Structures are given as structure tokens and as C-alpha cells.
Amino acid sequence: MNLILLSPEQQLSEQRYALSERQSKHLAEVLKKSQGDSVRVGLMNGLIGEAELDTALQQVELKSLSTAPPEALPIELVLALPRPNMLKRTLLNVTAMGVKRIHLLNSAKVEKSYWQSPVLEPESLHQFLLEGLEQARDTVLPTITFHKRFRPFVEDVLPELLKTQRGLLAHPYQASPCPVALDEPCVLGIGPEGGWNEFEVEKWLEAGMEMVHIGDRILKVETAVPVLLSRLYPPN
Amino acid sequence: MNLILLSPEQQLSEQRYALSERQSKHLAEVLKKSQGDSVRVGLMNGLIGEAELDTALQQVELKSLSTAPPEALPIELVLALPRPNMLKRTLLNVTAMGVKRIHLLNSAKVEKSYWQSPVLEPESLHQFLLEGLEQARDTVLPTITFHKRFRPFVEDVLPELLKTQRGLLAHPYQASPCPVALDEPCVLGIGPEGGWNEFEVEKWLEAGMEMVHIGDRILKVETAVPVLLSRLYPPN
């Protein structure tokens, strides 16, 4: 937790915010902060700055807010729904890397049970996004959109997205090397374990996606995603 | 498991290898392979090719071996020992990405208990490396070297490594942007959660390491490592 992120529901008065149990505990036990210490805070979807810690009341008092959150990546990330554990880590990681629009999509090789996982409860998803923001000192909450049916997504939603964005589909076969340092926004599609099936690849191509690969090593989704994101939009 | 990796101790005759329980199970249940099917195999530290599956005996018979394993990354990766769960994922990921020389190093912010974790047993480490190779269809086993004391490593071991390799230390402060597409081998140092302390940074610099960063977002080790590796040696 490299930032104490404050939500509107934590606000007590103009400058005062209540800390959550988790935040109080982290400040005391990991960061070893005590009464009156200065801590780095950010307002949800807002600026970053300093606040004074009031351990007795488990509150902070804002002192200054002046820093904008780090730049977002101009990307729509479309993920075939990964298994619950991998989803959790992937959401945290892509949020930390600056992705703001996440689509979770069905695919033939997505196990049906994944859609029933408690990990997909709004409260649970919110928690992973929060942890990703806290990790990267960001304040801007990503949105997650569910597409439980593949076909309506690629036929109706995707063409709209591709009107203003370049479409890239990570796929190890019949693909070109993934471009480096894009200067335009993109839609990036990433498949399930075992990959997209032929019908799905066909539909992606029909919609106008280009197939790209990142070499002859097959990587897990959680490894491939940071590699792809940092290759498309290298941090500097 | 994108490759059935065969170790010398599995060899029964010139062309026959016994499958492990894990391999048999994966072939049957995940890849749905049956008697007589062709499966992709690799010999440990050797070539990749095809074998015929004998489900009755839980064996394979080699048919052809012709493909070299994918290229390795010319890097010595020096990791401050991560917490056991993160170590496991990181070893798997860096092995899948082609790292062959891994050093696990102590640092002031590495919890002492991490060195006692059963994850560090040779059998357990071997398993993570194996999974990384199977993931990326590689056959060349990485080596892991332990350095339980920071100072002897940076004072005695590191200078030798730096005689023939460029040294880069991932560090978010007083650093330059990490170079892109190196054309030389390197030593890459990656810190613990919470970072290196001042003394440690001083020692790294004395030994001749350059400090590099990957932007203003602070990433977890498991995310930062794929970003750094693919930035230094972009797969194509």
C-alpha cells in the first residue's frame, strides 16, 4: 500500500477522513506511522497529497493535495475470463499498470464455473482494483464490463470500439510480432488458457483485429499481460 | 504444460521414457490424449520433438527430436528473496521467459523467516523451474544460487559478474529510465518489497551498477520482472 486512498464515504468534514481498519492497520504495522505523522493520501478519482495521521481517532486530516495521478494507458483490455486466482492477480496488476477499461469476456475454453466465482462479486472486484491503485499510487478507478456471451461482444460491441482504436489480438499463431511503443489507443484481446478456438479467431478477424505475438515462448496470462502492456506503451 | 519434459531418470531404453503421474494425468485429463497419440516432448537440457503415447504403460516412445529449445535471455537475475508465494510465481515466470541464471539474495527488508520456508527445499524449487520450462516449451534448466549474506555478494561475487556484463539495478529513485533492447548481457538486480536501504544502494553503486526505473508507478516484483525482462530483451 503505497498510497492511502480515500473514498467519498470516508469523508467526515471538509478536511477529515475516517480510515478503514485495513488502512489504520497498514499505517501502524507496516509503515510504522504514529500520531501526527505525515502520510501520503489520494482522493478517489482525484488528486494526491499529504495528510496528518490521527491514530487516536483513526482519521487523517488533509494538508495538501497537489499531485495528479500517474498517466493512464490508452487501452481497452479484453480478457477471456481467467480462473479466479489468476483473475485476482491480473486485475491488481493491470490496475497498477494504468489500465482503466477492462472487459471480461466468455470464450469456448473458459470454464463455466468461473462465472459463478465469488471473486466476481462487485465488492470483491472493487477490492482488487483498490489494491492495484494503492500499489501504483493511482487514484482513478478502472471500470470492468462483463460480456457473458462471446458473439454479441465481437459482433456488436467490438466494432464500435474499433472505430477509434486499433485492435490487437494476442495469439501465438499466424501473427506478427506485437508492435512496440504505439502512438495511438488500442483494444487488446487476450485469450484463455488453451487459446481462442478457430471460430473465435475468425470472428475477431472479421471485426478487424490484427493478430500479434510476443515470441515463441508461451506465457501465462499473468506474465503475458505485463509484457504486452509495457511493450505497447513503454513507461518512461 | 505445453511440453512433456523428460529427465534422464525417466529413461527406460533408448527410445522409451516413463511418464510421471503428473504428466500422465495432464495428458489424459487436460490434453485429452489417448493410446497412440502423438505428444510434444523435450529432453531435459536437450532437443524438442514428438513421441508416441502409451497410456497402458504410462510411457512414451520417442519418434523424432529436431527442434532446439527457444533462445535464452543473456541475463543474471539477482532477486532479493521474495515472500514464498511470490517466489514461487516469480521463479515460474522468469523461467518461462528464458532466464537461466537466478541469484536469491538477502537484504535488510527480507524477512528472516523467508529463508526457512519449505519453498526453498531443492525438490520444491526444481518443481517451479520445471513448470516454467513446461509452460514455455523450453528444456534448459536454470540454476539458482543462494546468497544469504548481502555484503559478500556485492563485494566479492558481483564485481566478477560485472567484468563481462552490464549491471542494472531496478530502483525507483535517482534512476534513469531502463534501457530498451540491450545488445549485451546484463546483471539485473531487483529489490525486496519496501526497496533496498541506503547502505545497500551505496554498495550496489560502488560495485558499478547503474540505477534504472520503469516509470512512476510502483509495481509488485511479480509485475515488474516481466516488464523489465521484456524491455531489456524484447521477444520478437
Interface residues (C-beta under 8 A of the other chain):
Chain A: N2 P70 R89 L92 N93 A96 M97 G98 Q135 A136 R137 D138 P177 V180 I214 G215 D216 R217 I218 L219 K220 E222 T223 P226 V227 L229 S230 R231 P234 P235 N236
Chain B: N2 P70 R89 L92 N93 A96 M97 G98 Q135 A136 R137 D138 P177 V180 I214 G215 D216 R217 I218 L219 K220 E222 T223 P226 V227 L229 S230 R231 P234 P235 N236
